[in-house]
Amino acid sequence: MPILRPVAIILGVGLIAFASRPVSAADAPARSESSAGGGWQNLLDPSLTHWELWMGTPHQSVQGLPPGTPLSPDAHNGTPLGLGRDPTHVFTLVEQEGEPVLHITGEIFGGLTTKAEYGNYHLQLETQWGAKIWEPKLTKPRDSGLLFHCTGEHGAFWNVWMRSVEFQIEQNNFGDLYCLVGTTARMPGQLRDKFWTFQPGGEVVAVGAPPSSKFPLGKRSENFERPEGWNMVDLYALGDRAIYLVNGRVVNALLDIALIDDGVSRPLTRGKLQLQSEGAEIFYRRVRIQPITSIPREVLRAAGLEK
């Protein structure tokens, strides 16, 4: 792990306004075929002006908390810390080689959430694991996630994350699909080892919580994660479709992304973004987004959505 130099930015404290420097599209190894204008927007400016913080309930093993802080045996239940409260500095900004890097300790479950909603975009980021892991996930793979099309209130899932669709960022499972709190999507694939697994051109079935689907998890096709160093994540979201890429390789594709309320389905095409703290130390850098009007043909072909 490279040496990181902290900068004087801690979430939950008043932030100084900062005009972000646009990132050249030429810096990106993959880009949209058609942009709606504006180019890349860097979401990790030095003051994190694009984000707000929501923290869940600390696990009972967490030390150094203010007296009377509610604790939980599983970090899923209990009273959340809530908006803007981060007493152990789970989310901080550090500087590496002159650029901002988001450091997430993972010690308390939480989410860094964009203030704005986004639809029809190409999102790109780089991520790298740290060394620390925490209860209640000491014996499980390192875990985080990119939640998109987030809607509704904070804390809808486990008192931590919003109603959303997840691009899973977990050791050996980069690109799995989870649908949180009544979201759903259809996914081309095949049944493999009891899991519905993405396969271009495969049978299209619903993935999401019962009763919308018998498949709560949509597995990525293959593992393209690099076990050491930085990994590149790309998310193309256009209308009610999304395509996941890991290190330039398509690993999942979603169709007909929707919200289901009282048995009624309606398209889910936009929302906020969240980056998870979920029991493992992780770093994010070069988090950027650009508007699109179409998905590149080579990406569609690799996903089996265009011949």
C-alpha positions in Angstrom: 0.0 0.0 0.0 1.5 3.4 -1.0 2.0 6.0 1.7 -0.9 8.4 1.9 -0.7 11.9 3.2 -3.9 13.0 5.0 -5.4 16.3 4.1 -7.6 18.5 6.4 -10.9 17.2 5.3 -13.1 15.1 7.6 -16.7 14.4 6.7 -19.4 15.6 9.1 -17.5 18.9 9.5 -18.5 22.1 7.6 -16.8 22.0 4.1 -15.3 24.8 2.2 -16.7 25.3 -1.3 -14.4 24.2 -4.1 -14.7 24.4 -7.9 -13.7 21.0 -9.2 -11.3 20.8 -12.1 -12.9 19.0 -15.1 -11.2 15.7 -15.9 -10.3 15.3 -19.5 -12.2 12.5 -21.3 -8.8 11.5 -22.8 -7.7 10.4 -19.3 -10.3 7.6 -19.4 -9.5 4.2 -21.0 -13.2 3.7 -21.8 -15.7 6.4 -22.7 -19.2 6.8 -23.9 -19.9 6.6 -27.6 -22.2 9.6 -27.4 -22.1 12.3 -24.7 -24.9 14.7 -23.8 -22.4 17.4 -23.3 -20.3 18.6 -20.4 -17.6 15.9 -20.4 -16.2 14.2 -17.3 -17.1 15.7 -13.9 -14.7 14.7 -11.1 -16.8 13.8 -8.0 -13.8 13.6 -5.6 -12.9 17.3 -5.3 -10.7 18.2 -2.3 -13.7 19.4 -0.2 -16.1 16.6 -1.1 -18.7 19.2 -2.0 -20.8 16.6 -4.0 -21.4 14.3 -1.1 -23.1 13.9 2.3 -22.6 11.1 4.9 -25.0 8.7 6.6 -23.7 6.3 9.3 -25.4 3.2 10.6 -25.3 1.6 14.0 -21.7 0.8 15.3 -21.0 -2.8 16.1 -20.6 -3.5 19.8 -16.8 -4.0 19.3 -16.2 -0.4 18.2 -14.0 1.6 20.6 -13.6 5.3 21.2 -17.2 6.3 20.7 -19.0 9.1 22.6 -20.7 7.9 25.8 -24.2 6.6 25.2 -23.7 5.8 21.5 -26.1 3.0 20.5 -24.4 -0.2 19.6 -25.5 -3.4 17.8 -24.3 -7.1 17.9 -24.6 -7.4 14.1 -24.4 -3.7 12.9 -27.7 -4.3 11.1 -30.1 -3.2 13.8 -30.3 -0.4 16.3 -30.3 3.3 16.2 -28.1 4.7 13.4 -25.6 7.5 14.0 -27.4 9.3 11.2 -26.6 12.2 8.9 -23.1 13.8 9.1 -22.0 11.9 12.3 -18.7 10.1 11.9 -17.0 10.0 15.4 -14.3 7.5 14.4 -13.5 9.2 11.1 -14.5 6.2 8.9 -14.6 8.4 5.8 -11.7 10.8 5.2 -10.0 12.3 2.2 -6.2 11.7 1.8 -3.8 12.8 -0.8 -1.7 10.4 -2.9 0.7 11.7 -5.5 -1.1 15.1 -5.6 -4.6 13.8 -6.1 -7.5 13.2 -3.7 -8.2 9.7 -2.6 -11.2 8.6 -0.5 -10.2 6.4 2.5 -12.9 4.3 4.1 -11.8 2.4 7.2 -14.9 0.1 7.1 -15.1 0.1 10.9 -18.8 1.3 11.0 -21.3 0.5 8.3 -22.2 3.7 6.4 -22.6 5.4 3.0 -21.1 8.4 1.3 -24.0 9.7 -0.8 -24.1 12.2 -3.6 -26.3 15.2 -3.0 -27.5 15.2 -6.7 -29.4 12.5 -8.6 -28.0 11.1 -11.9 -29.5 9.4 -14.9 -28.1 8.4 -18.3 -24.4 8.4 -17.4 -21.1 6.6 -17.5 -19.5 6.4 -14.1 -15.9 5.4 -13.6 -13.8 4.9 -10.5 -10.7 3.1 -9.3 -10.6 1.1 -6.0 -8.0 -0.7 -3.9 -8.3 -2.8 -0.7 -6.6 -1.8 2.5 -5.4 -4.1 5.2 -8.0 -3.7 8.0 -11.2 -5.7 8.5 -13.7 -5.4 11.3 -16.6 -7.1 13.1 -19.1 -8.5 12.1 -17.2 -9.5 8.9 -13.8 -10.6 10.2 -14.1 -14.1 8.5 -15.8 -12.9 5.3 -14.4 -11.5 2.1 -13.5 -7.8 2.1 -16.7 -5.9 1.1 -17.9 -2.5 -0.1 -20.1 -1.5 -3.0 -21.3 1.1 -5.4 -25.1 1.7 -5.0 -26.8 3.5 -7.8 -30.3 4.8 -8.6 -30.6 5.4 -4.8 -34.0 6.8 -3.9 -36.1 7.5 -0.8 -34.8 8.0 2.7 -31.4 7.2 4.2 -31.2 4.0 6.2 -33.9 2.0 4.3 -31.7 -1.1 4.2 -30.2 -2.3 7.6 -30.7 1.3 8.9 -27.7 2.2 6.7 -28.2 2.3 2.9 -30.8 3.7 0.6 -33.2 1.8 -1.6 -31.1 1.1 -4.6 -29.4 -1.3 -7.0 -25.9 -2.5 -6.2 -22.7 -2.9 -8.2 -21.1 -5.3 -5.7 -17.4 -4.5 -4.8 -16.3 -7.6 -2.8 -13.3 -9.7 -3.0 -13.6 -12.2 -5.9 -17.2 -10.9 -6.5 -16.7 -7.6 -8.3 -19.9 -7.0 -10.4 -22.5 -9.1 -8.6 -26.0 -7.6 -8.6 -28.0 -7.0 -5.4 -31.4 -5.3 -5.4 -32.1 -3.4 -2.1 -35.5 -2.8 -0.7 -37.9 -3.7 -3.4 -35.8 -2.8 -6.5 -35.6 -5.4 -9.3 -34.0 -5.9 -12.7 -34.0 -8.6 -15.4 -30.7 -10.2 -16.2 -29.6 -12.5 -19.1 -27.8 -15.5 -17.7 -27.9 -19.2 -16.7 -28.1 -21.2 -13.5 -24.6 -22.0 -12.3 -23.8 -23.5 -8.9 -27.3 -22.6 -7.6 -26.8 -18.9 -8.6 -28.3 -17.0 -11.5 -25.1 -16.0 -13.3 -24.7 -13.4 -16.1 -24.2 -14.8 -19.6 -24.5 -12.7 -22.7 -27.4 -13.9 -24.8 -28.7 -16.1 -21.9 -32.2 -16.5 -20.7 -33.6 -13.3 -19.2 -35.0 -13.6 -15.7 -35.9 -11.2 -12.8 -33.4 -10.7 -10.0 -34.5 -9.2 -6.7 -36.2 -9.9 -3.4 -39.1 -12.3 -3.2 -41.8 -12.3 -4.4 -40.5 -10.4 -7.5 -37.9 -13.2 -8.1 -36.6 -16.4 -6.7 -33.1 -15.1 -7.4 -32.0 -12.5 -4.8 -28.5 -12.3 -6.2 -27.3 -12.0 -9.8 -23.7 -13.3 -10.1 -21.1 -11.6 -12.3 -19.9 -13.8 -15.2 -16.3 -14.1 -14.3 -13.8 -12.7 -11.7 -11.6 -10.0 -13.4 -10.6 -8.4 -10.1 -6.8 -7.9 -9.6 -6.0 -9.2 -6.1 -3.4 -6.5 -5.6 -3.4 -2.8 -6.7 -6.1 -0.7 -8.2 -9.1 -2.0 -10.0 -11.1 -0.1 -12.5 -14.9 -0.1 -12.3 -17.2 1.3 -15.1 -21.0 1.6 -14.8 -23.1 2.5 -17.8 -26.6 3.5 -16.9 -29.0 4.5 -19.6 -32.8 4.6 -19.1 -33.7 1.4 -17.2 -30.6 -0.5 -18.4 -27.2 -0.8 -16.8 -23.9 -2.6 -17.8 -21.1 -3.4 -15.3 -17.4 -3.5 -16.3 -14.4 -4.6 -14.2 -11.0 -3.7 -15.5 -12.5 -3.1 -19.0 -14.4 -6.4 -19.1 -18.2 -6.7 -19.2 -19.3 -8.8 -16.2 -23.0 -8.0 -15.9 -26.0 -6.4 -17.7 -29.3 -5.3 -16.3 -32.6 -4.7 -18.2 -35.9 -3.2 -16.9 -34.6 -1.8 -13.6 -37.6 -1.0 -11.6 -39.1 -0.3 -8.2 -41.9 -2.5 -6.9 -44.4 -1.1 -4.4 -47.5 -3.0 -3.4 -47.0 -5.3 -6.4 -46.9 -2.4 -8.8 -43.7 -2.0 -10.9 -42.4 1.3 -12.2 -39.2 2.0 -14.1 -36.2 3.2 -12.0 -33.9 5.3 -14.3 -32.1 7.7 -12.0 -31.1 8.4 -8.4 -28.2 9.2 -6.1 -24.9 7.3 -5.8 -23.6 5.7 -2.6 -20.1 4.3 -1.7 -20.3 1.8 1.1 -18.4 1.2 4.3 -19.0 -2.4 5.1 -16.4 -3.9 7.4 -13.3 -3.6 5.2 -10.7 -0.9 4.6 -10.9 0.4 1.0 -9.7 3.3 -1.1 -11.4 5.1 -4.0 -9.9 7.5 -6.4 -10.7 9.1 -9.8 -14.4 8.9 -9.2 -15.9 10.7 -12.3 -19.1 10.8 -14.2 -20.3 12.0 -17.6 -23.7 12.2 -19.3 -24.4 9.9 -22.2 -27.1 9.4 -24.8 -26.0 5.9 -25.8 -23.8 3.0 -24.7 -20.8 2.2 -26.9 -21.5 -0.5 -29.4 -18.6 -2.6 -28.3 -19.9 -2.6 -24.8 -23.4 -3.6 -25.9 -22.0 -6.4 -28.1 -19.8 -7.7 -25.2 -23.0 -7.7 -23.0 -24.9 -9.6 -25.7 -27.4 -6.7 -26.2 -26.4 -5.8 -29.7 -25.3 -8.1 -32.6 
